[in-house]
Amino acid sequence: MRRLLLFVSLMTVVQLHAINLEGKRQYNVIIETGKASLSGICIIKTDETGSKGAIVNEFGIQALDFTVSAGRRKVRLHHVVDFLNRWYIKRVLRKDLQYIFRNIESTSDRNRELRVEGDTTIMQNRKHHITYTFTEIQDETDQ
């Protein structure tokens, strides 16, 4: 249970429509559970085959690598840090990331709620009490 909570805190919010999957994007990520939280950076690069991303904590430790299909329907987890590398944790992460990357601005279902507030995307997993928060890092050349 502790590993699941730590895992959830590592998987800061990934948000969909606020999460732009065009070109190269960077997001501040915060993953919170009732007992723990994790913050870091999510980097996503998109080409014609789909999107590739990674979540790295503030110390440079890579938490996970993932890919998103071109249609945004499937998410695959590739490298997952050892303490999160459990089938039940990876299943929750994969499904939460799929929910975040769907091309929808705000939505909810029985177990999840997605909100977009400006440059911030927030997804709450009600069943596992995990909150993912993604805030886009503005590149100085974009301004």
C-alpha positions in Angstrom: 0.0 0.0 0.0 2.9 2.4 0.8 4.4 1.7 -2.6 1.2 2.4 -4.3 0.9 5.8 -2.5 4.5 6.6 -3.3 3.9 5.7 -6.8 0.9 7.9 -7.1 2.8 10.8 -5.7 5.5 10.3 -8.3 3.0 10.3 -11.1 2.0 14.0 -11.0 -0.9 15.1 -13.0 -0.8 14.6 -16.7 -3.6 16.5 -18.3 -5.1 16.1 -21.7 -6.3 19.0 -23.8 -4.3 21.4 -21.6 -1.4 19.0 -22.3 -0.5 19.8 -25.8 0.9 16.9 -27.7 2.4 18.9 -30.5 6.2 19.4 -30.8 8.2 19.3 -27.6 6.5 20.3 -24.4 7.6 20.5 -20.7 5.4 20.3 -17.7 5.8 20.7 -13.9 4.2 17.6 -12.5 2.9 16.9 -9.0 1.5 13.6 -8.0 -0.2 13.5 -4.6 -1.7 10.8 -2.4 -3.0 11.0 1.1 0.4 10.2 2.6 3.0 11.3 0.1 3.6 13.6 -2.9 6.1 13.7 -5.7 7.1 16.6 -7.9 9.2 16.7 -11.0 9.2 17.5 -14.7 7.4 15.7 -17.6 8.9 16.1 -21.1 6.8 15.0 -24.1 8.0 15.0 -27.7 5.5 14.3 -30.6 6.1 13.2 -34.1 3.9 11.5 -36.8 4.1 8.1 -35.0 2.8 9.4 -31.7 4.2 10.9 -28.5 7.1 9.9 -26.3 7.5 11.1 -22.8 9.3 10.8 -19.5 8.7 11.9 -15.9 11.8 12.9 -14.0 11.9 14.0 -10.3 13.7 17.1 -9.1 16.9 15.1 -8.4 17.1 13.8 -12.0 15.9 10.3 -11.2 13.8 9.0 -14.1 10.4 7.7 -12.7 9.0 6.4 -16.0 9.1 6.5 -19.8 5.9 6.2 -21.8 4.5 6.4 -25.3 1.1 7.7 -26.4 -0.3 6.4 -29.7 -1.1 8.8 -32.5 -4.8 8.5 -31.8 -4.2 9.2 -28.0 -6.1 6.0 -27.1 -3.2 3.8 -25.9 -0.4 4.5 -23.4 2.5 2.1 -23.0 4.8 2.3 -20.0 8.4 1.4 -20.8 10.9 2.0 -18.1 9.4 2.3 -14.6 11.6 2.9 -11.5 12.1 -0.3 -9.5 9.9 0.6 -6.4 7.0 1.3 -8.8 7.6 -1.6 -11.1 4.6 -3.7 -9.9 1.8 -4.9 -12.2 -1.0 -3.3 -10.1 0.8 0.1 -9.8 1.7 0.1 -13.5 -2.0 -0.7 -14.4 -3.2 2.3 -12.4 -0.6 4.6 -13.9 -1.3 3.5 -17.4 -5.0 3.9 -17.1 -4.7 7.3 -15.4 -2.3 8.5 -18.1 -4.6 7.3 -20.9 -7.4 9.3 -19.2 -5.3 12.4 -19.1 -4.1 12.2 -22.7 -7.5 11.7 -24.3 -8.4 14.8 -26.3 -10.9 16.1 -23.9 -10.7 19.4 -21.9 -12.8 18.5 -18.9 -14.6 15.3 -18.1 -15.4 12.9 -15.3 -16.5 9.3 -14.8 -17.2 7.2 -11.8 -13.5 6.9 -10.7 -11.8 9.9 -12.3 -12.2 13.7 -12.9 -10.2 15.8 -15.3 -10.2 19.6 -15.1 -8.3 22.2 -17.1 -7.6 25.5 -15.4 -5.6 27.8 -17.7 -2.2 26.2 -18.2 -2.8 23.6 -15.5 -4.4 20.2 -15.9 -5.6 18.3 -12.9 -6.8 14.7 -12.8 -8.1 13.1 -9.7 -8.4 9.3 -9.3 -11.1 9.0 -6.7 -10.8 5.3 -6.3 -7.1 5.4 -5.4 -7.1 9.0 -4.0 -4.4 10.2 -6.4 -4.2 13.7 -7.8 -2.0 14.5 -10.9 -1.3 18.1 -11.6 0.5 19.2 -14.8 1.4 22.9 -15.4 3.0 23.8 -18.7 6.5 25.4 -18.5 6.5 28.3 -20.8 9.5 28.4 -23.1 11.0 31.9 -23.4 11.0 31.7 -27.2 7.2 31.0 -27.2 6.5 34.4 -25.5 
